[in-house]
Amino acid sequence: QVQLVESGGGLVQAGGSLRLSCAASGRTFSTYAVGWFRQAPGKEREFVAAITWRGASTYYADSVKGRFAISRDNAKNTVYLQMYSLKPEDTAVYYCAAAATAYGSSVYKMAQYGDWGQGTQVTVSS
């Protein structure tokens, strides 16, 4: 089990950038896949991006592909989500989550992730 804390959210104008961080505690974090999900008001939580435990593979939702980049620094127990060219429709609470085993199509599924952070708000104004 790992504990996750997100940070870096805030208010930004459309076209701007933000970098979210997901800091983890737990000696085995480096062996976990990590995903970012988001939930907008009145909508279901949705997959945004994921990275495997060594960072060899990354996955993105079509809506963010080419604009967002996920990376990890296992020495710092941190996963990042760099967001560029933000749009008002990116407004949501962003959550990071960790999965002991996730690869291929399973990284897109919330049920695969056993540990979740509390979320950080991202608001993009038009």
C-alpha positions in Angstrom: 0.0 0.0 0.0 1.2 3.5 -0.8 -0.1 6.9 0.3 -0.4 9.5 -2.4 -0.5 13.3 -2.2 -1.2 15.5 -5.3 -0.1 19.1 -5.6 0.3 21.7 -8.3 -3.3 22.4 -9.2 -4.6 25.9 -9.6 -6.3 28.5 -11.8 -4.9 29.1 -15.3 -6.0 30.7 -18.4 -6.8 28.7 -21.5 -3.6 28.0 -23.4 -1.6 28.0 -20.2 0.4 25.2 -18.5 0.5 23.5 -15.2 2.5 20.7 -13.7 0.9 18.3 -11.2 2.9 16.3 -8.8 2.0 13.0 -7.1 4.2 12.3 -4.1 4.1 8.9 -2.7 5.2 7.2 0.5 6.1 3.6 0.7 9.2 1.7 -0.1 7.7 -0.2 -3.0 6.3 2.8 -4.9 8.8 2.3 -7.6 7.3 -1.0 -8.5 3.8 0.5 -9.0 2.2 1.7 -12.1 0.7 5.2 -11.6 -2.3 6.8 -13.3 -3.9 10.2 -13.4 -7.7 10.5 -13.5 -9.9 13.5 -13.4 -13.5 14.3 -12.5 -15.4 17.3 -13.6 -18.6 18.5 -11.8 -21.5 16.3 -12.7 -19.4 13.9 -14.7 -17.8 10.5 -14.0 -14.2 10.1 -13.2 -12.2 9.5 -16.3 -8.7 8.2 -17.2 -6.1 10.8 -18.2 -2.7 9.2 -18.3 -0.7 6.4 -16.9 2.9 5.3 -16.6 4.4 1.8 -15.9 6.6 1.2 -12.9 9.9 1.8 -14.7 8.5 4.5 -17.0 9.0 2.4 -20.0 5.4 2.8 -21.2 3.0 5.7 -21.1 -0.7 5.9 -21.9 -2.9 8.8 -22.6 -6.6 9.5 -23.2 -7.3 10.8 -26.7 -8.5 14.1 -25.3 -5.1 14.9 -23.8 -2.7 13.2 -26.2 -0.1 15.6 -27.5 -0.9 18.2 -24.7 -0.1 16.3 -21.5 3.0 14.3 -20.5 3.4 11.9 -17.7 6.8 11.1 -16.1 8.2 9.7 -12.9 11.2 10.0 -10.8 11.4 6.9 -8.6 14.3 8.3 -6.7 12.0 11.0 -5.5 8.9 8.8 -5.3 7.1 11.3 -7.4 5.0 11.1 -10.6 4.4 14.3 -12.7 1.7 15.3 -15.1 2.8 18.2 -17.3 -0.1 19.9 -18.9 0.2 22.2 -21.9 -2.3 24.1 -24.0 -5.0 23.8 -21.3 -8.6 24.1 -22.3 -11.6 25.0 -20.2 -12.8 21.4 -20.6 -9.7 20.3 -18.7 -11.2 21.8 -15.6 -11.6 19.0 -13.0 -10.3 17.5 -9.8 -7.2 15.5 -10.8 -6.4 12.4 -8.9 -3.3 10.2 -9.0 -3.6 6.5 -8.2 -1.2 3.6 -7.9 -1.6 0.0 -9.1 0.6 -2.9 -7.9 0.0 -4.6 -11.3 -1.1 -2.7 -14.4 0.0 -2.9 -17.9 -1.6 -2.8 -21.3 -5.3 -2.2 -21.4 -5.7 -2.6 -17.6 -4.0 0.8 -17.0 -7.2 2.6 -18.3 -9.4 1.0 -15.6 -10.0 2.6 -12.3 -10.7 -0.7 -10.6 -7.0 -1.7 -11.3 -5.8 1.0 -8.9 -5.9 0.3 -5.2 -4.5 3.5 -3.8 -5.7 7.0 -4.5 -4.8 10.5 -3.5 -7.2 13.2 -2.3 -7.1 15.2 -5.6 -6.1 18.6 -6.7 -8.3 21.1 -8.4 -7.4 22.4 -11.9 -9.5 25.3 -13.2 -9.0 26.6 -16.7 -10.6 29.9 -17.5 -11.6 30.9 -21.0 
